[in-house]
Amino acid sequence: MSRHLVKILHAGVTDENACIGFDPGLRTFFMQGFNVDHGDFEEPSLWLGTCLEEYPSLDDIITTARARGYEVKGLTPNLVIELVKEAGQKYDPGIGERLGIVF
């Protein structure tokens, strides 16, 4: 699984420690940002890519983020190439998917 720091802007607020990556087990891109402290744990208020093949392309997840009012900064050409290359690999179904518990 890759995880790369990016900057995400939303409603005049910036998260400098947001991340984007590719999860081979779910075969999806993911994006997380704007962590909210719940006392015992933190949870991102922006959390895309939690389901199997939810965002199969980088364009899919960027388009969804923009539609929700988020703008992603820091996607350099080299980072885009690295992410697309990782997503272009063939990944066999994991144990959870084979057992039908991942969807």
C-alpha positions in Angstrom: 0.0 0.0 0.0 1.3 3.4 -0.9 0.7 6.5 1.2 1.9 9.9 0.1 1.5 13.3 1.8 -0.4 15.9 -0.1 -2.0 19.2 0.7 -5.8 19.4 0.6 -7.8 22.6 0.7 -11.5 22.8 1.8 -13.6 25.8 2.7 -10.6 28.1 3.3 -8.8 25.5 5.5 -5.7 23.6 4.5 -4.6 20.1 5.7 -0.8 19.9 5.0 -0.7 16.3 6.3 -3.4 14.8 4.1 -2.6 11.6 2.2 -3.4 9.9 -1.1 -2.4 6.4 -2.1 -3.3 3.1 -3.6 -4.6 0.1 -1.6 -3.8 -3.1 -3.6 -6.0 -5.2 -1.3 -9.1 -3.2 -2.2 -7.8 -2.2 -5.6 -8.7 1.4 -5.1 -7.1 4.7 -4.6 -7.8 6.3 -1.2 -7.6 9.8 0.2 -7.6 10.9 3.9 -7.5 14.4 5.4 -8.7 16.8 8.0 -8.4 14.5 11.1 -11.0 15.1 13.8 -10.0 14.4 17.4 -12.6 12.2 19.2 -10.6 12.0 22.5 -9.4 8.4 22.3 -8.8 8.4 18.5 -8.7 10.6 15.4 -10.8 10.0 12.4 -10.4 11.8 9.0 -13.4 13.9 8.0 -12.3 13.3 4.4 -12.0 9.5 3.9 -12.4 8.2 0.3 -11.6 4.8 -1.0 -12.8 2.4 1.7 -14.6 -0.2 -0.5 -13.4 -2.7 -3.1 -12.6 -1.1 -6.4 -14.4 2.2 -5.3 -11.9 4.5 -7.1 -10.0 2.4 -9.7 -8.4 5.5 -11.3 -6.6 8.5 -9.9 -9.0 10.7 -12.0 -12.0 9.1 -10.3 -10.9 10.0 -6.8 -9.7 13.5 -7.7 -13.0 14.2 -9.4 -15.0 12.9 -6.4 -12.9 15.0 -4.0 -13.5 18.1 -6.2 -17.2 17.5 -6.4 -17.2 17.5 -2.5 -15.4 20.8 -2.4 -11.8 19.6 -1.8 -8.8 20.6 -3.9 -5.7 18.4 -3.9 -2.3 20.1 -4.2 1.2 18.5 -4.4 0.5 15.8 -7.0 3.8 16.1 -8.9 4.2 14.4 -12.3 6.5 11.8 -10.6 4.0 11.1 -7.9 1.2 10.7 -10.5 3.4 8.3 -12.5 4.2 6.3 -9.3 0.5 6.0 -8.3 -0.7 5.1 -11.7 2.0 2.5 -12.1 1.1 0.9 -8.8 -2.6 0.8 -9.7 -1.7 -0.8 -13.1 -0.4 -4.0 -11.5 -2.5 -7.1 -11.4 -3.5 -7.9 -7.8 -5.1 -11.3 -6.9 -8.1 -11.2 -4.5 -7.1 -11.2 -0.9 -8.4 -13.7 1.7 -11.2 -11.3 2.8 -12.4 -10.9 -0.7 -12.2 -14.7 -1.4 -14.3 -15.3 1.8 -16.8 -12.7 0.8 -16.3 -10.4 3.7 -14.7 -7.5 1.8 -16.9 -5.6 -0.5 
